[in-house]
Every structure is written in structure tokens, then in C-alpha cells.
């Protein structure tokens, strides 16, 4: 599924849930536990922790990108369940760091 389709699906689920009065938690802050899990992924990929930036505010959609300074920025997706999102992280990182 494309990221646009995923985003539309998540948005629809959130809207329907809110209309039905169901509390759907959306990530609003990246916690120490989240950062620890992200760093476990980057450690497994042999990426220095000093080469990674993780903003404390998630975004919609989340993003993994190379910054002009060469560091890898990992912005957690605010709309997806964190555990589901973090499972996709290794591939997103590999796309940004080919043959490094």
C-alpha cells in the first residue's frame, strides 16, 4: 500500500472513531522508550548514534531522511501505532543510506 493510501486509511479510521466516540490515541510526544527502540534498530544496522537525530515531536506522516549535514533524521509517524511503524524503519533507513 502506498504511503498516501495508508495516510488516507489512517485518517478515515481516526475520523470514524471520533464520530463514534471511540478514543483513539495519536502519538504526540516521542518518549525515551520510543527513542530506545529506534536506536536499537540503528544499532543493528551499525549506524553510529551520533549520526542520528530523532525529534521529540512526531509528524504526520513520519519521515526518514538524510540531512544536509549527513545525519539521518528519523521523525516518528504520529498517526500510526508506534510498534507497527518501527517495524518498517529498517527498510526506510536502508533506502536513505545505500552502501554506507
C-alpha positions as CSV (number, residue, x, y, z in Angstrom):
1,X,0.0,0.0,0.0
2,X,1.4,3.4,-0.8
3,X,2.1,5.9,1.9
4,X,-0.7,8.2,0.5
5,X,-3.2,5.4,0.7
6,X,-2.0,4.4,4.2
7,X,-2.4,8.1,5.3
8,X,-5.9,8.2,3.9
9,X,-6.8,5.0,5.6
10,X,-5.5,6.1,8.9
11,X,-7.3,9.5,8.6
12,X,-10.5,7.7,7.8
13,X,-10.2,5.4,10.7
14,X,-9.5,8.3,13.1
15,X,-12.4,10.3,11.8
16,X,-14.9,7.4,12.1
17,X,-13.6,6.5,15.5
18,X,-14.0,10.1,16.7
19,X,-17.5,10.2,15.3
20,X,-18.4,7.1,17.2
21,X,-16.9,8.5,20.4
22,X,-14.0,6.0,20.5
23,X,-10.8,7.3,22.0
24,X,-8.0,6.8,19.5
25,X,-4.7,7.8,20.9
26,X,-2.4,9.6,18.5
27,X,1.2,9.9,19.4
28,X,2.0,13.4,20.5
29,X,5.5,13.0,22.0
30,X,8.4,10.7,21.3
31,X,9.3,9.1,24.7
32,X,12.6,7.7,25.9
33,X,11.2,4.2,25.3
34,X,10.4,5.1,21.7
35,X,13.9,6.5,21.2
36,X,15.4,3.4,22.8
37,X,13.6,1.2,20.3
38,X,14.6,3.4,17.4
39,X,18.3,3.3,18.5
40,X,18.1,-0.5,18.8
41,X,17.2,-0.5,15.1
42,X,20.0,1.8,14.1
43,X,22.4,-0.2,16.3
44,X,21.5,-3.3,14.4
45,X,22.2,-1.5,11.2
46,X,25.6,-0.4,12.6
47,X,24.8,3.3,12.4
48,X,26.5,5.5,15.0
49,X,24.1,7.1,17.5
50,X,25.9,10.4,16.8
51,X,24.8,10.2,13.2
52,X,21.1,10.0,14.1
53,X,18.7,12.8,15.0
54,X,15.3,11.9,16.5
55,X,12.9,14.9,17.0
56,X,10.8,14.7,20.1
57,X,7.7,15.7,18.1
58,X,6.2,13.2,15.8
59,X,4.7,14.3,12.5
60,X,2.1,13.1,10.0
61,X,3.4,11.5,8.0
62,X,6.7,10.4,9.7
63,X,9.9,10.6,7.6
64,X,13.3,9.2,7.4
65,X,15.7,11.4,5.5
66,X,19.4,12.5,5.2
67,X,20.0,16.0,6.4
68,X,22.4,18.4,4.7
69,X,24.9,17.7,7.5
70,X,24.9,14.0,6.6
71,X,23.0,12.9,9.7
72,X,19.9,10.7,9.4
73,X,16.8,12.3,10.7
74,X,14.1,9.9,11.9
75,X,10.7,11.5,12.5
76,X,8.2,9.2,14.1
77,X,4.8,8.9,12.4
78,X,2.2,10.5,14.7
79,X,-0.8,8.6,13.2
80,X,0.5,5.0,13.0
81,X,0.8,2.7,16.0
82,X,4.5,3.0,17.0
83,X,5.2,-0.7,17.1
84,X,3.9,-1.1,13.6
85,X,5.8,2.0,12.4
86,X,9.1,0.9,14.0
87,X,8.9,-2.5,12.1
88,X,9.1,-0.5,8.8
89,X,12.1,1.5,10.0
90,X,15.0,-0.7,8.8
91,X,13.9,-0.6,5.2
92,X,13.2,3.2,5.3
93,X,16.8,3.7,6.7
94,X,18.3,1.4,4.1
95,X,16.7,3.5,1.3
96,X,18.4,6.6,2.7
97,X,21.8,5.1,3.4
98,X,22.6,2.9,0.4
99,X,26.1,1.4,0.6
100,X,27.2,3.5,3.6
